[in-house]
Amino acid sequence: MIEKEPSVGSVALKWGFIFALIGVIFTLVLMVSGLAENRWISSLAYLILIGGIAVAMKNFKAENHGFISYGQGLGIGAIVSVIYGLLSGTFSWLYMEFVDPEYMNRIMEKQRVEMLQQGMTDEQIDAGMAIAENFQGPVAIILGSAVVTLIIGFILSLIISAIMKNSRPEFE
């Protein structure tokens, strides 16, 4: 009897949503506590993404009798990353739009100060701020988060898949 292989999509969706919710809770804590503006602390969210990718691959491998190909690992990692990015972006937009509408203004002012400290002229700063304002809408925030997280997640998946892969023998 041929046993059915688990679905890459179903495993990735399940763990993508679970770890995205963990990431959203982490982000909420950072935003409420005022620590979200600290790049080092907020970048710890990528550890949650790494955990989500690794757990999803491990779960797939366990359900698949100890086997996972490199391609299956990449697929799982990509799906987990997109879900994580979409939910994180959606949450960030909702938070900035309805909970703390001044959040983006504080970020922009902090950026302006950093640009001044770097010695940029007022014209350069105004041009940079004008460009940044174009990326503040809901579509830009949500899709931008999904694309950036997908790129980072795919790179992480290349590494994690190489570590976890255990291909099924050709002639079993």
N, C-alpha and C positions, 0 to 999 in steps of 0.2 A: 504494500500500500504506500502510495506517495503522500508524504506529509506536506501540508500547505505551509509555504514560507510566510512569515509575518510581513505585513505591509510597511514599507519605509515611511510612507505618508502618514499612516495612522499612529505609528510610534512617535514620529517627529512632531505631529500635531499635538498629541497628548503632552509630551514633555515640553514642547515649545510654549504651550499655554501655561503649564505649571510654573516653569521658570520665568516666564514673562511676568506672571503675577507676583512672584518673589521680587523680581527686578522693579516692578511698579511700587511695591511696598517700600523697598529700599530707597527708591527715588523720592517717594512721598516723605519719608523720614528726613532725608537730606534737605528737601525743599522747605519743610516746616521748621526744621532746626536752623536753617540758614547756611548749611554746609554744602549745598549743591553748587555754590559758586567756587568752591575749592576743587580745582581740577584733579588733584591727587586722590581726594576722597571719592569724588564722583566717578572717577575711572575704575573704582573697585566694582562697579556694576558689571564690568567685563569679566570679572571672576565668576559672577552669577551666570553669565552667558557661557563661559567655558564649562562650568558645572552642568548646565543644561545640555550642552552638546555631548559631553562625556557620558552623562547618565542615560541620555537617549540612545547613544551608540551601544552602551553596555546592556541596556534593556533589550534592544533589537538582537544583539549577539546572543543573549541568554534565551530569548524566544526562538532563535534560529539555530539551536543546538550547538552554540559556540562558534558559529560562523558569521562573518561580516566581511564583505568585499570593500575595497578601497572606495569604489564608486558609491556603494550603499552608504558608507560613512559620510562621504561628501554630500550626498543627497539629504541625509538626516541633518547634518550640520547646517546646510543652506536653509532648509525649511524651518528648523528651530530658530535660526538667526533672523529670518524674515518675520516670523511671528513675534519674536522678542522685540524687534525694531518697530513693527507696526503698533503693537500694544504700548510700548514705551513712548512712542511719538504721539499716539492718541492721548495717553494720559498727560503727557507734558503740555500738549495744546489745551486740553480741558482745564488743567490746573492754572495755566497762564491766562486763559480766557475768562474763567468763572470764579476761581478761588483767589488768585493773587494777580489781578490785572497789571499791577505795577512791577511785577517780577522782571519782565523783559526790559523795562526802562532802567531798572537797576543794573542789569547785565550790560546794557548798551553804555550806560555811564561809566561802568567799570572798564569797558573796552576803550572808551574815549580817553580815560586817564592813562591806561597802558600805552595807547598810541602816542600820547603826549610825552610820556616818559621815554619812549623810543626815539623821540626827536622828530616825529612827523609834523609836517606843516598843517595849518588849519584846513587848507584845501584838500590835502590828502586824507585827513581825518573825516571831513564832511563827505568826501567821495566814498570812503569805506563804510561810513554809517548809512549812506543812501543805498548802497548795495545790500548791506545787512538787513535793512528794513524790507527789502523785497522778499526776504526769506522768512517772514514772520507770520504768514498766513497758515491756516490749518493744513492745506494740501502740502505746502512746502515743508512744514514741520514734520508731518506724519510720513510723507514719502522720503524726505531727507533722512529721517531717523531710520527708516527701513533700508534704504540703500547703503548708508554708512555701516549699519549693523550687519547687513548681508556681506559687504566687502570684508569687514573685520572677521566676521564669523566664518566666512569661507576660508580665509587664511588660517584661522585657528583650526578649522576642520581638516585642512590639508595635513597639519601636524598630528592632530588627535587621531585621524583615520589611519595614518601611517603607523601609529603606535598600536592601535586596537585591531587592525585588520587581521583576519584569519580566514583566508579564502577556502571555500569548499574544494576538496580534491576533485580533479577532472573526472576520474573514473571511479566513482563510488558506487 
